[in-house]
């Protein structure tokens, strides 16, 4: 069980859910319906891992410190305030200023090839915005909400300030819209990001080996959440890790497991929903 899940769980999950999502989209299901299916499927996979083969038992979440604030931000961001609507508004403005976009996307390629290309293009915007959040103090005030938990588990993937997650997603979508990618491709990138995000934060044994040179998986992302900024300021990739290779921010020590446990942000204990939403505006 441990070997199968740690070595092949991610590949089984991502390939099966993406394949099913493509089929559902082709059969006329809406992007939102397919995204819901993909999210639930990914959560089920990661929950199996966290209960069956946890990496650190002390990282198991409790209600007050982890699940309640994480769930509250999820509801506010994606249901009440619907950051997706703001993304559409911002991307429309961005495309308008870009001259309406260009009709150069290779739509004649098969859908899997288009998805790979879309992930690479999208990741460039995601990488630079994410890196900016760590290097620009104003952006860090919002992004630090994602980093302040002292435990990592699957629901950390949705723990973001509204401003942070909206701008992040816009930076990933805008390059695709400028190039003229179809809505179906953008939906699949969003689905991939959702499924991958839960895995990226999973508290379960992982041994993805060569995949760590392609995907920004949990073995790399745990270092990105490290308490020490000199360690954390690496592995900025959201889905893929390729731009970290290009810009020399890839980090994967194969040992020092005690250091790996130290996650969080120094001097930032913000955990109430009110504080997480309002404090970044105070400076």
BAFI-3210 file (N, C-alpha, C; in Angstrom, 3 decimals, decimal comma, padded with zeros to 6 digits):
// residues 283
n [1|2|3|4|5|6|7|8|9|10|11|12|13|14|15|16|17|18|19|20|21|22|23|24|25|26|27|28|29|30|31|32|33|34|35|36|37|38|39|40|41|42|43|44|45|46|47|48|49|50|51|52|53|54|55|56|57|58|59|60|61|62|63|64|65|66|67|68|69|70|71|72|73|74|75|76|77|78|79|80|81|82|83|84|85|86|87|88|89|90|91|92|93|94|95|96|97|98|99|100|101|102|103|104|105|106|107|108|109|110|111|112|113|114|115|116|117|118|119|120|121|122|123|124|125|126|127|128|129|130|131|132|133|134|135|136|137|138|139|140|141|142|143|144|145|146|147|148|149|150|151|152|153|154|155|156|157|158|159|160|161|162|163|164|165|166|167|168|169|170|171|172|173|174|175|176|177|178|179|180|181|182|183|184|185|186|187|188|189|190|191|192|193|194|195|196|197|198|199|200|201|202|203|204|205|206|207|208|209|210|211|212|213|214|215|216|217|218|219|220|221|222|223|224|225|226|227|228|229|230|231|232|233|234|235|236|237|238|239|240|241|242|243|244|245|246|247|248|249|250|251|252|253|254|255|256|257|258|259|260|261|262|263|264|265|266|267|268|269|270|271|272|273|274|275|276|277|278|279|280|281|282|283]
n.u [000,825|001,867|004,085|002,849|001,133|002,908|004,721|003,229|000,737|000,162|000,462|-001,497|-003,808|-003,790|-003,746|-006,027|-008,130|-007,856|-008,220|-010,855|-012,082|-011,691|-013,263|-015,799|-016,111|-016,205|-018,611|-020,374|-020,694|-020,587|-017,859|-017,653|-019,017|-017,343|-014,991|-015,760|-016,142|-013,474|-012,115|-013,281|-012,592|-009,769|-009,383|-010,355|-008,422|-006,111|-006,870|-006,996|-004,283|-003,287|-004,429|-003,667|-000,872|000,660|002,960|003,989|002,691|002,171|001,460|-001,163|-004,266|-005,988|-009,253|-009,652|-007,212|-006,551|-008,485|-010,921|-010,211|-009,112|-011,239|-013,045|-011,826|-011,861|-014,640|-015,296|-013,619|-014,169|-016,876|-018,605|-017,426|-016,595|-014,069|-013,572|-015,207|-014,078|-011,622|-012,308|-013,151|-010,755|-009,002|-010,248|-009,932|-007,151|-006,634|-007,853|-006,214|-004,032|-004,522|-006,563|-005,731|-004,135|-004,593|-003,127|-002,897|-002,208|-004,643|-005,199|-003,724|-003,627|-005,616|-004,228|-001,589|-001,961|-002,704|-000,338|001,353|-000,100|000,089|002,818|003,091|001,237|002,396|004,613|003,669|002,520|004,756|006,354|004,665|004,271|006,901|007,381|005,679|007,112|009,320|008,599|007,619|004,959|003,270|003,931|002,688|000,061|000,421|001,662|-000,281|-000,890|001,350|001,606|000,602|001,616|001,533|001,333|-001,132|-003,698|-005,744|-004,489|-003,984|-005,950|-005,833|-005,657|-005,269|-007,844|-007,112|-004,564|-004,895|-006,584|-005,144|-002,966|-004,120|-005,079|-002,682|-001,827|-003,742|-003,998|-001,745|-002,501|-004,969|-004,195|-002,758|-004,780|-005,992|-008,472|-011,556|-011,942|-009,372|-008,292|-009,983|-009,158|-006,540|-007,100|-008,427|-006,359|-004,624|-006,146|-006,407|-003,700|-002,899|-003,988|-002,521|000,029|000,243|-000,107|-000,073|001,465|003,372|005,680|007,319|008,393|010,474|011,949|009,889|009,919|011,554|010,046|007,364|005,928|005,846|004,810|007,169|008,990|007,590|007,214|009,637|009,464|007,696|009,175|010,407|012,663|013,598|015,672|015,618|012,935|012,511|012,515|011,604|009,201|007,304|003,942|002,468|004,171|007,734|009,574|010,339|011,679|014,016|015,063|015,424|017,029|016,068|015,428|015,156|016,102|017,016|018,136|018,075|018,144|015,720|014,709|014,867|012,977|010,540|010,079|007,983|006,209|005,838|007,970|007,101|004,484|001,489|-001,087|-004,394|-007,132|-010,153|-010,991|-008,631|-006,888|-008,018|-008,096|-005,692|-003,466|-003,901|-003,156|-000,456]
n.v [-001,201|001,291|001,602|001,586|003,817|005,959|005,957|005,754|006,909|009,652|009,819|007,976|009,203|011,806|011,207|009,594|011,249|013,524|012,364|011,423|013,902|015,182|013,550|014,013|016,760|016,660|015,362|017,300|018,271|020,956|023,293|023,947|021,831|019,688|020,521|020,382|017,615|016,770|017,977|016,730|014,070|014,184|014,983|012,735|010,813|011,943|011,988|009,278|008,667|010,317|009,211|006,527|006,332|008,437|011,199|012,778|012,316|014,328|016,394|016,112|017,680|019,910|021,010|023,741|025,180|024,573|023,216|024,716|027,573|027,203|026,087|028,168|030,277|029,078|028,933|031,676|032,728|031,194|030,702|032,649|035,245|034,586|034,358|033,630|035,180|037,725|037,163|036,730|039,304|040,806|039,509|039,996|042,770|042,819|041,457|043,199|045,461|044,299|044,301|042,692|040,116|037,240|035,136|032,595|030,207|026,718|025,089|022,863|020,752|017,642|017,180|016,528|017,255|019,990|020,619|020,098|022,043|024,316|024,223|024,714|027,323|028,743|028,332|029,977|032,602|032,104|031,329|033,700|035,532|034,252|034,120|036,842|037,412|036,542|038,151|040,816|043,034|044,120|042,349|040,022|040,333|039,555|037,003|035,583|034,540|032,083|030,676|030,610|028,377|025,745|023,163|020,892|019,861|018,405|020,412|022,815|023,712|025,452|027,604|030,773|034,327|036,383|038,388|037,522|034,865|035,394|037,180|035,531|033,416|034,824|035,648|033,239|032,604|034,721|034,711|032,528|033,307|035,529|034,305|032,997|030,599|028,028|027,912|025,391|024,355|026,126|025,522|022,893|023,316|024,669|022,619|020,732|022,202|022,319|019,602|018,928|020,760|019,882|017,521|018,591|019,596|017,452|015,432|012,889|009,920|010,215|009,343|010,332|010,586|010,844|012,401|014,654|016,405|017,472|018,044|020,242|018,921|017,424|016,660|018,609|020,950|021,045|021,978|024,548|025,660|026,018|027,160|028,767|031,516|031,474|028,895|028,494|030,260|029,097|026,746|027,737|026,967|026,294|024,204|022,890|022,383|023,402|026,077|026,836|025,416|026,739|029,371|029,005|028,356|025,948|023,462|020,699|018,921|015,727|014,727|015,417|015,344|016,268|019,047|019,421|019,266|021,744|024,080|027,064|030,557|032,968|034,923|035,326|034,649|034,724|033,620|033,757|034,187|036,811|038,309|037,197|038,094|040,925|041,968|042,011|044,381|046,356|046,748]
n.w [000,000|000,915|-000,827|-003,370|-003,196|-002,548|-004,669|-007,055|-006,703|-007,257|-010,086|-010,915|-009,934|-011,201|-013,963|-014,327|-013,420|-015,055|-017,595|-017,354|-016,980|-019,440|-021,072|-019,913|-020,442|-023,225|-023,531|-022,902|-020,300|-017,947|-017,347|-014,637|-013,381|-014,055|-012,837|-010,155|-009,897|-010,364|-008,226|-005,961|-006,487|-006,347|-003,673|-002,320|-003,027|-001,799|000,880|001,484|001,401|003,490|005,748|005,599|005,028|006,518|006,419|008,598|011,723|013,521|011,924|011,349|010,940|013,236|014,291|015,140|014,646|012,040|010,131|010,357|009,860|007,283|005,807|006,060|004,616|002,128|001,559|001,582|-000,467|-002,829|-002,989|-001,685|-002,375|-004,877|-006,564|-009,155|-010,832|-010,593|-011,701|-014,393|-015,074|-014,685|-016,458|-018,894|-019,134|-019,266|-021,665|-023,443|-023,283|-024,350|-026,958|-027,806|-028,005|-029,613|-032,387|-032,326|-031,109|-031,128|-032,022|-033,539|-032,706|-030,802|-027,824|-025,467|-026,025|-026,368|-023,751|-022,291|-023,421|-022,694|-019,912|-019,551|-020,611|-019,011|-016,525|-016,539|-016,031|-013,517|-012,028|-011,923|-010,661|-008,203|-007,231|-007,015|-004,919|-002,768|-002,795|-002,892|-000,500|-000,115|-001,540|-000,194|002,283|001,840|000,742|002,760|004,397|003,357|004,058|006,818|008,447|010,681|010,077|007,338|005,124|003,013|002,671|002,888|000,402|-000,468|001,141|001,017|000,783|-000,512|-002,408|-003,119|-004,219|-006,369|-008,053|-008,565|-010,056|-012,231|-013,410|-014,388|-016,287|-018,129|-020,061|-021,669|-022,724|-024,211|-026,222|-027,474|-026,649|-026,364|-024,456|-023,371|-023,038|-021,174|-019,065|-018,527|-017,664|-015,305|-013,936|-013,734|-012,075|-009,744|-008,953|-008,723|-006,762|-004,279|-003,964|-003,822|-001,278|000,377|003,294|003,273|002,696|000,079|-002,927|-005,495|-007,217|-010,344|-011,275|-009,740|-011,016|-012,922|-012,129|-009,669|-006,975|-003,773|-002,347|-003,045|-002,516|000,208|001,167|000,240|002,003|004,233|007,437|007,395|005,494|003,561|002,684|002,027|-000,095|-002,705|-005,314|-006,683|-008,485|-009,431|-010,611|-012,466|-012,333|-013,988|-014,647|-012,406|-012,693|-014,918|-013,964|-011,802|-009,169|-008,142|-005,631|-003,842|-001,443|-000,482|002,044|005,574|007,172|009,565|009,408|007,475|008,749|009,854|009,297|008,293|009,266|010,559|013,356|012,559|013,470|012,709|012,583|012,838|011,001|010,483|011,000|009,092|006,735|006,959|008,117|006,250|004,840|006,544|006,700]
ca.u [000,000|002,729|004,881|001,972|000,648|003,990|005,402|002,359|-000,556|-000,018|000,253|-002,803|-004,840|-003,805|-004,093|-007,409|-009,070|-007,778|-008,856|-012,304|-012,527|-011,759|-014,450|-016,995|-016,224|-016,626|-020,013|-021,214|-020,766|-020,020|-016,538|-017,832|-019,371|-016,155|-014,056|-016,245|-015,805|-012,024|-011,733|-013,705|-011,771|-008,424|-009,453|-010,501|-007,112|-005,168|-007,325|-006,561|-002,867|-003,029|-004,839|-002,997|000,597|001,004|004,380|004,181|001,424|001,951|000,905|-002,600|-004,897|-007,083|-010,342|-009,516|-006,029|-006,354|-009,605|-011,902|-009,776|-008,933|-012,562|-013,666|-011,260|-012,352|-016,022|-015,295|-012,953|-014,673|-018,337|-019,234|-016,890|-016,428|-012,897|-013,591|-015,812|-013,089|-010,610|-012,836|-013,122|-009,378|-008,403|-010,858|-009,240|-005,773|-006,651|-008,203|-005,003|-003,059|-004,956|-007,557|-005,158|-003,675|-005,170|-001,978|-002,858|-002,265|-005,860|-005,295|-003,022|-004,508|-005,932|-003,195|-000,451|-002,348|-002,684|001,064|001,822|-000,805|000,660|004,132|002,864|000,576|003,319|005,535|003,029|002,360|006,076|006,853|003,846|004,554|008,219|007,224|005,025|008,142|010,388|008,037|006,959|003,514|002,627|004,159|001,703|-001,108|000,801|002,108|-001,430|-000,777|002,534|001,743|000,330|002,772|001,291|000,921|-002,060|-004,300|-006,596|-003,642|-003,968|-006,943|-005,673|-005,084|-006,018|-008,616|-006,314|-003,444|-005,294|-007,174|-004,071|-002,183|-004,811|-005,114|-001,355|-001,718|-004,720|-003,797|-000,917|-003,246|-005,978|-003,504|-002,380|-005,993|-006,382|-009,908|-012,053|-011,781|-007,989|-008,152|-010,683|-008,325|-005,426|-007,667|-008,682|-005,051|-004,125|-006,936|-006,014|-002,297|-002,753|-004,227|-001,378|001,223|000,270|-000,539|000,748|001,548|004,649|005,798|008,614|008,075|011,735|012,209|008,784|010,253|012,261|009,043|006,222|006,182|005,111|004,904|008,527|009,634|006,802|007,420|010,772|009,013|006,981|010,094|010,446|013,804|013,397|016,707|015,179|011,591|012,503|012,827|010,476|008,031|006,356|002,629|002,159|005,416|008,926|010,546|010,884|012,650|015,281|015,550|015,817|017,936|015,442|015,074|015,787|015,647|017,969|017,591|018,158|017,803|014,282|014,325|014,660|011,768|009,366|009,941|007,254|005,493|006,405|008,394|006,419|003,168|000,608|-002,455|-005,152|-008,569|-010,588|-010,981|-007,241|-006,306|-008,576|-007,888|-004,354|-002,548|-004,120|-002,664|000,963]
ca.v [000,000|002,459|001,703|001,942|005,184|006,947|005,960|005,847|007,511|010,919|009,553|007,335|010,213|012,890|010,707|009,105|012,364|014,347|011,629|011,470|015,291|015,431|012,838|014,721|018,007|016,306|014,964|018,467|018,742|022,292|023,356|023,956|020,470|018,852|020,972|019,819|016,189|016,609|018,352|015,670|012,893|014,396|014,985|011,352|010,188|012,451|011,561|007,888|008,704|010,939|008,287|005,230|006,447|009,837|011,521|013,135|012,268|015,615|017,327|015,909|018,953|019,976|021,829|025,164|025,797|024,253|022,982|025,804|028,729|026,837|025,949|029,500|030,995|028,429|029,366|033,101|032,992|030,513|030,607|033,936|036,320|034,019|034,954|033,341|036,305|038,788|036,733|036,990|040,758|041,261|038,977|040,707|044,050|042,560|041,110|044,422|046,272|043,578|044,412|041,678|038,781|036,759|033,840|031,778|028,965|025,544|024,344|021,643|019,670|016,856|017,901|016,292|018,100|021,361|020,777|020,198|023,371|025,315|024,196|025,362|028,759|029,253|028,261|031,108|033,679|031,680|031,334|035,042|036,170|033,585|034,578|038,241|037,426|036,304|039,147|042,161|043,044|044,358|041,100|039,021|040,511|038,753|035,616|034,919|033,814|030,704|030,039|030,627|027,140|024,951|021,805|020,811|018,778|018,650|021,594|024,002|024,122|026,500|028,634|031,963|035,576|036,588|039,171|036,687|033,756|035,924|037,670|034,368|032,699|035,710|035,597|031,972|032,526|035,787|034,319|031,612|034,087|036,367|033,452|032,527|029,241|027,832|027,810|024,008|024,191|026,883|024,738|021,735|023,831|024,932|021,307|020,183|022,964|021,934|018,252|018,968|021,555|019,045|016,626|019,372|019,854|016,244|014,896|011,448|009,481|010,342|008,990|010,553|010,413|011,680|013,346|015,882|017,302|017,954|018,599|020,868|018,018|017,624|016,545|019,910|022,059|021,103|022,869|025,908|026,127|025,968|028,327|029,604|032,127|031,078|027,608|028,640|031,047|028,203|025,901|028,607|026,403|025,903|022,877|022,372|022,929|023,661|027,436|026,879|024,977|027,792|030,562|028,591|028,367|024,564|023,047|019,364|018,121|014,374|014,274|016,453|015,256|017,079|020,406|019,411|019,429|023,124|024,888|028,205|031,883|033,557|036,134|035,474|033,642|035,074|032,412|034,001|034,560|038,277|038,766|036,775|038,913|042,365|042,371|042,383|045,764|047,295|046,984]
ca.w [000,000|001,017|-002,036|-004,488|-003,050|-002,580|-005,958|-008,220|-006,383|-007,970|-011,513|-011,079|-009,684|-012,177|-015,299|-014,355|-013,284|-016,266|-018,699|-017,129|-017,157|-020,883|-021,578|-019,433|-021,198|-024,581|-023,481|-022,672|-018,923|-017,812|-016,721|-013,191|-012,971|-014,186|-011,800|-008,904|-009,955|-010,237|-006,872|-005,035|-006,755|-005,828|-002,209|-001,880|-003,157|-000,802|002,204|001,647|001,723|004,788|006,805|005,487|005,068|006,808|006,536|010,002|012,446|014,178|010,939|011,180|011,307|014,197|013,774|015,443|014,065|010,629|009,228|010,371|009,069|005,877|005,213|006,022|003,479|000,908|001,331|001,245|-001,742|-004,010|-003,007|-001,370|-003,209|-006,205|-007,193|-010,583|-011,537|-010,640|-012,663|-015,735|-015,256|-014,819|-017,679|-020,019|-019,227|-019,695|-023,090|-024,171|-023,354|-025,178|-028,344|-028,135|-028,067|-030,913|-032,758|-032,727|-030,333|-032,029|-031,688|-034,331|-032,015|-029,933|-026,593|-024,464|-026,399|-026,039|-022,296|-021,877|-023,841|-021,881|-018,558|-019,603|-020,806|-017,814|-015,394|-016,583|-015,280|-012,125|-011,397|-011,634|-009,631|-006,930|-006,794|-006,609|-003,609|-001,752|-002,899|-002,763|000,818|-000,199|-001,952|000,844|003,354|001,469|000,482|003,998|004,955|002,883|004,623|008,279|009,195|011,098|009,591|005,943|004,780|001,705|002,564|002,774|-001,005|-000,720|002,164|000,400|000,833|-001,747|-003,349|-003,541|-005,093|-007,593|-008,915|-008,975|-011,115|-013,398|-014,035|-015,096|-017,364|-019,118|-021,216|-022,534|-023,441|-025,189|-027,344|-028,135|-026,248|-026,211|-023,082|-022,913|-022,607|-019,929|-018,041|-018,175|-016,858|-013,978|-013,332|-013,371|-010,928|-008,569|-008,556|-008,309|-005,547|-003,106|-003,833|-003,493|000,158|001,065|004,381|003,035|002,152|-001,366|-003,497|-006,908|-007,944|-011,515|-011,455|-009,025|-011,934|-013,879|-011,408|-008,364|-006,097|-002,324|-001,841|-003,264|-001,965|001,655|001,395|-000,031|003,199|005,366|008,311|007,030|004,173|002,609|002,135|001,474|-001,333|-003,817|-005,753|-006,839|-009,431|-008,912|-011,140|-013,006|-011,678|-015,064|-014,628|-011,307|-013,280|-015,816|-013,216|-010,729|-007,842|-007,802|-004,369|-003,431|-000,683|-000,333|003,430|006,552|007,389|010,725|008,899|006,661|009,607|010,318|008,326|008,868|009,064|011,822|013,793|011,945|014,066|012,320|012,289|012,800|009,658|010,400|010,909|007,822|005,659|007,119|008,541|005,162|004,386|007,557|006,543]
c.u [000,866|003,522|004,032|001,550|001,775|004,627|004,464|001,024|-000,835|-000,329|-001,109|-003,918|-004,923|-004,216|-005,548|-008,407|-009,032|-008,449|-010,369|-012,841|-012,651|-012,995|-015,722|-017,198|-016,710|-018,102|-020,935|-021,397|-020,083|-018,661|-016,648|-018,162|-018,145|-015,120|-014,450|-015,921|-014,317|-011,560|-012,073|-012,856|-010,371|-008,395|-009,558|-009,171|-006,182|-005,580|-006,912|-005,094|-002,588|-003,424|-004,025|-001,485|001,010|002,511|004,733|002,822|001,124|001,442|-000,590|-003,345|-005,869|-008,079|-010,072|-008,368|-005,918|-007,650|-010,596|-011,426|-009,599|-010,279|-013,250|-013,147|-011,735|-013,755|-016,062|-014,730|-013,705|-016,196|-018,992|-018,759|-016,612|-015,281|-012,861|-014,173|-014,836|-011,978|-011,060|-012,762|-011,697|-008,728|-008,972|-010,177|-007,819|-005,710|-006,967|-006,975|-003,934|-003,462|-005,912|-007,018|-004,791|-004,241|-004,056|-001,893|-003,017|-003,449|-005,996|-004,546|-003,995|-004,575|-004,862|-001,952|-000,746|-002,284|-001,254|001,620|001,195|-000,246|002,000|003,980|002,262|001,539|004,306|004,964|002,874|003,689|006,476|005,973|004,146|005,907|008,148|006,587|006,020|009,199|009,902|007,222|005,448|002,773|002,783|003,147|000,462|-000,741|001,192|000,971|-001,355|000,341|002,509|001,358|001,615|002,569|000,945|-000,011|-002,855|-005,055|-005,801|-003,655|-004,928|-006,836|-004,922|-005,924|-006,679|-007,809|-005,210|-003,880|-005,879|-006,100|-003,195|-002,826|-004,923|-003,784|-001,130|-002,612|-004,437|-002,909|-001,646|-004,288|-005,344|-003,140|-003,591|-006,395|-007,888|-010,285|-011,840|-010,366|-007,754|-008,827|-009,830|-007,098|-005,897|-007,926|-007,370|-004,517|-004,847|-006,495|-004,588|-002,119|-002,977|-003,058|-000,143|001,376|-000,030|000,461|000,760|002,917|004,639|007,223|008,488|009,305|011,861|011,095|009,064|011,053|011,307|007,910|006,654|005,379|005,384|006,316|009,311|008,913|006,927|008,607|010,379|008,268|007,897|010,124|011,581|013,611|014,427|016,426|013,851|011,575|013,084|011,538|009,182|006,974|005,053|002,255|003,421|006,595|009,940|011,143|011,812|014,010|015,892|016,123|016,548|017,328|014,965|015,844|015,224|016,771|017,359|017,618|017,679|016,293|013,819|014,059|013,354|010,511|009,075|009,296|006,530|006,200|006,766|007,598|005,052|002,267|-000,857|-003,231|-006,662|-008,948|-010,539|-009,567|-006,623|-006,798|-008,126|-006,451|-003,412|-002,721|-003,511|-001,172|001,790]
c.v [001,261|002,674|002,176|003,401|006,193|007,061|006,287|006,555|008,773|010,681|008,918|008,361|011,212|012,400|010,259|010,262|013,272|013,660|011,661|012,879|015,628|014,777|013,575|016,040|017,737|015,920|016,105|018,906|020,105|022,223|023,297|022,567|019,556|019,227|020,408|018,334|015,970|016,920|017,263|014,420|013,011|014,360|013,562|010,610|010,628|012,058|010,124|007,861|009,255|010,021|006,990|005,325|007,893|010,034|011,835|013,128|013,591|016,687|017,101|017,127|018,827|021,014|023,325|025,825|025,603|024,207|024,147|027,034|028,405|026,735|027,305|030,307|030,400|028,918|030,831|033,351|032,456|030,435|031,965|035,027|035,885|034,679|034,682|034,509|037,471|038,432|037,039|038,478|041,251|040,750|039,649|042,048|043,852|042,254|042,345|045,305|045,610|043,585|043,327|040,271|038,380|035,372|032,917|030,472|027,764|024,630|023,044|020,471|018,879|017,498|017,698|017,138|019,556|021,601|020,914|021,577|024,459|025,372|024,912|026,877|029,383|029,333|029,424|032,295|033,348|031,768|032,756|035,788|035,570|034,038|036,026|038,347|037,197|037,402|040,584|042,218|043,250|043,080|040,010|039,137|039,664|037,275|034,863|034,165|032,334|029,953|029,912|029,342|026,377|023,467|021,900|019,626|019,252|019,967|022,897|024,561|025,273|027,651|029,834|033,186|035,787|037,334|038,300|035,636|034,268|036,403|036,522|033,667|033,527|035,639|034,283|031,892|033,521|035,356|033,400|032,361|034,964|035,559|032,861|031,111|029,162|027,656|026,412|023,774|024,915|026,137|023,558|022,150|024,088|023,621|020,668|020,871|022,571|020,574|018,255|019,699|020,751|018,093|017,376|019,590|018,611|015,838|013,375|011,131|009,601|010,008|009,103|010,592|011,372|012,696|014,674|016,862|017,888|018,678|019,223|020,114|018,252|017,521|017,844|021,021|022,157|021,992|024,318|026,505|026,175|027,273|029,280|030,183|031,691|029,700|027,769|029,367|030,256|027,488|026,700|028,025|025,982|024,493|022,181|023,040|023,412|025,058|027,641|026,379|026,101|028,967|030,239|028,708|026,970|024,145|021,701|018,613|016,756|013,873|015,394|016,489|016,076|018,524|020,504|019,676|020,884|023,987|026,020|029,501|032,470|034,831|036,348|034,353|033,902|033,821|032,618|034,487|036,078|038,805|038,409|037,637|040,371|042,776|042,711|043,811|046,796|047,582|046,387]
c.w [000,000|-000,267|-003,210|-004,393|-003,207|-003,953|-007,119|-007,973|-007,164|-009,444|-011,773|-010,946|-010,824|-013,561|-015,371|-014,285|-014,507|-017,450|-018,569|-017,363|-018,636|-021,484|-021,160|-020,173|-022,623|-024,625|-023,057|-021,235|-018,828|-017,126|-015,200|-012,659|-013,004|-013,130|-010,437|-008,821|-009,706|-008,820|-005,868|-005,229|-006,183|-004,306|-001,676|-001,945|-002,032|000,614|002,490|002,074|003,107|005,949|006,780|005,650|005,343|006,885|007,985|010,698|013,136|013,210|010,709|011,711|012,466|013,708|013,941|014,681|012,560|009,829|009,206|009,594|007,588|005,160|005,089|004,837|002,161|000,564|000,903|-000,148|-002,943|-004,097|-002,773|-002,316|-004,643|-006,957|-008,698|-011,385|-011,654|-011,629|-014,092|-016,050|-015,510|-016,105|-018,919|-020,232|-019,766|-021,191|-023,937|-024,345|-024,211|-026,646|-028,770|-028,216|-029,488|-031,174|-033,243|-031,933|-031,265|-031,716|-032,460|-033,698|-031,149|-028,549|-025,513|-024,746|-026,082|-024,531|-021,784|-022,208|-022,983|-020,460|-018,521|-019,718|-019,554|-016,646|-015,374|-015,805|-013,811|-011,379|-010,992|-010,640|-008,262|-006,376|-006,312|-005,232|-002,478|-001,726|-002,744|-001,465|000,755|-000,569|-000,890|001,973|003,076|001,338|001,749|004,688|004,559|003,597|006,139|009,022|009,527|010,822|008,114|005,772|003,569|001,591|002,583|001,354|-001,293|000,282|001,567|000,746|-000,525|-002,807|-003,948|-004,552|-006,401|-008,560|-009,415|-010,159|-012,390|-014,148|-014,786|-016,311|-018,485|-020,288|-022,185|-023,352|-024,515|-026,434|-028,073|-027,806|-026,030|-024,743|-022,512|-022,382|-021,286|-018,780|-017,594|-017,361|-015,428|-013,231|-012,889|-012,117|-009,646|-008,050|-008,007|-006,983|-004,280|-002,874|-003,356|-001,990|000,994|002,153|004,265|002,453|000,625|-001,802|-005,015|-007,807|-009,134|-011,767|-010,762|-009,885|-012,981|-013,168|-010,078|-007,311|-004,624|-001,769|-002,008|-002,517|-000,447|002,001|001,165|001,164|004,423|006,140|007,951|005,621|003,136|002,004|001,410|000,134|-002,505|-004,228|-005,853|-007,776|-008,776|-009,353|-011,656|-012,311|-012,717|-015,008|-013,448|-011,776|-014,112|-015,031|-011,906|-009,319|-007,432|-006,553|-003,942|-002,724|-000,392|001,114|004,356|006,816|008,585|010,316|008,124|007,487|009,961|009,246|009,048|008,550|010,416|012,123|013,196|012,445|013,723|011,951|012,339|011,410|009,478|010,216|009,566|006,659|005,751|007,395|007,383|004,659|005,338|007,436|007,654]
res [x|x|x|x|x|x|x|x|x|x|x|x|x|x|x|x|x|x|x|x|x|x|x|x|x|x|x|x|x|x|x|x|x|x|x|x|x|x|x|x|x|x|x|x|x|x|x|x|x|x|x|x|x|x|x|x|x|x|x|x|x|x|x|x|x|x|x|x|x|x|x|x|x|x|x|x|x|x|x|x|x|x|x|x|x|x|x|x|x|x|x|x|x|x|x|x|x|x|x|x|x|x|x|x|x|x|x|x|x|x|x|x|x|x|x|x|x|x|x|x|x|x|x|x|x|x|x|x|x|x|x|x|x|x|x|x|x|x|x|x|x|x|x|x|x|x|x|x|x|x|x|x|x|x|x|x|x|x|x|x|x|x|x|x|x|x|x|x|x|x|x|x|x|x|x|x|x|x|x|x|x|x|x|x|x|x|x|x|x|x|x|x|x|x|x|x|x|x|x|x|x|x|x|x|x|x|x|x|x|x|x|x|x|x|x|x|x|x|x|x|x|x|x|x|x|x|x|x|x|x|x|x|x|x|x|x|x|x|x|x|x|x|x|x|x|x|x|x|x|x|x|x|x|x|x|x|x|x|x|x|x|x|x|x|x|x|x|x|x|x|x|x|x|x|x|x|x|x|x|x|x|x|x]
***
